[in-house]
Amino acid sequence: MSYDVSFLDLRRYPSVSEAIAAGEGQSSTVPPELTEAWQRITPRALALLGDAETGANEAWLGIGHTPSGLQLSAYGANVLMTVPYWHRGEQAERVMALVYGLAAIVEEETGLSAYDPQTGDLLTASRAPEATAMMNDTAAWLERY
């Protein structure tokens, strides 16, 4: 299980549901404009995350942060961030700060909007306490099982 953030093109599609549906039929190769944006995202992401790894091929671009489990990936034209529900308390706060920071970088460099399916809303600073509580509570629940 992971906390997921999807990046949607709300410039082209007037609603979240339409943007999600449009992303389902995307090409399996990463488009050139996303590859170019990724070249700007990568150094900024590495500066934010510190110890992170990158990888790429024609259908996938990725940045992984082993200490937190955070993964930022582009599959074709779809961009997704995931972080496992491992984090509680102050650690959850730190990891969710990374999620929000990385999401801001992706939004700035691609023009896409970060969507949080856990809250059913765009990822905004006002939702950060709710997202952090969700990370904390889910991690605590999973530890019991």
N, C-alpha and C positions, 0 to 999 in steps of 0.2 A: 504494500500500500504506500502511496506517496501523495504529497500535496502537489497539485498540478497547477500550472499557469499556462494558458494557451494565448498565443499572439494572433490577433484577428485584424483583418483589413477593413476597418470601419469607415475608411474613406470611400471605398467602392461599394460597400454593402450597408444599407441603412439600419440594419438591426443585428444584434448578436447572433440570433438564430440563423439569419441569412448568411452571415459571414462564416459561421460554423459549417453550414451545409455546403457553401461554396468551397471551403477548404477540403472537404471530403473527396472531391473529384480532381484534385490537383495532380500535376505531373509528378513522376517519380524522380526527376532530376532537379537539382537545386538551380533555380533561375539565376542568371548572371547578376541581376540587381541585388539579390540576397547574398550571393557570394561576395560582392563588393562591400555590402554593409557588414558582412561577417568579418572582413579584413579590418574594419574600424572597430567592431565590437570586441574582437579578440584581445587586443592590447588593453583596452579599458576593463574588460572582464578579469584579465589576469592581474591587473593592478588592484582591483577590488578584492578578488578572492585570494590572492597570494599563490599558494601552492595548488596549481590546477594544471590539468593536461588538456591538450587539444587533439583533434583528429578530423579527418575529412576524406571523402571520396566523392564521386559524381552525384550520388543520391543522398549524402548525409554530411552534415557538419556538426561537430560536437565540442563542448567544453565540459570537463568534469572536475569536480572538486571532491577528492576522496575524503577529507576530514568530515565534511558535512553530508556527503552522498549526493549533493546537488549536481544535476545534469541539465545543461542547456543544449538543445539539439534542433537542427533543421532537417526535416525529412521532406525532400522535394521543396515545395513552397510553404510547408507547415512548420511553424516554430513552436516549440514546447519546452517548458522548464518543469523539472520534477525534483522533489526532495523527499527522501523517505521520512516516515513518521518515527524518527529515532530520538527527537530532541524535546527536552522538558526544561521548564524554568528559564534561567538566564541563557542557557544554551539555545532554547527555542527562540528567545528574543534576538540573539545574535544571528542565528540562521535565517530567521525571517527578515532581518535587516539586510542580509545578503540577497535574499529573494527580491525584496523591493528595490534594492540598489541595482541589481542586474536587470530587472524588468525595466527600470528607467533608462538604462543604457540601450537596451534593445528597442524600446519605443523611440528614443531619440535618433538612433541610427537607421531604423527601418521605416518609421512612420506607422508601424502596427500598434495596436492597442492591447495591453495586457488584460486578459480576462481570467477571473478566478472562478472556476466552476463550483468550488466548495461553497462560496458565498452567493454565487449566481449574479455577480456584478463585476464591473471593471475593478482592477486592482488599483486602489487609491490609498493614499496615506491615511485617510480617515478610517479605512477598514483594517489597518495594520493591527490594532489591538485584538480585533475579532479573529483575524488570521492567526496571530500568535497564540491566542487561547485555543483555537482549533488544533494547532500543531501540538501544543502541550497536552490537551485533553485526550487527543487521539493516541499520542505516544503513551500516556499513562494507561489508557484502556488496553492498548496492545501488550503492554508489559504484563498485564494480568493473565494473558492467554498464551 
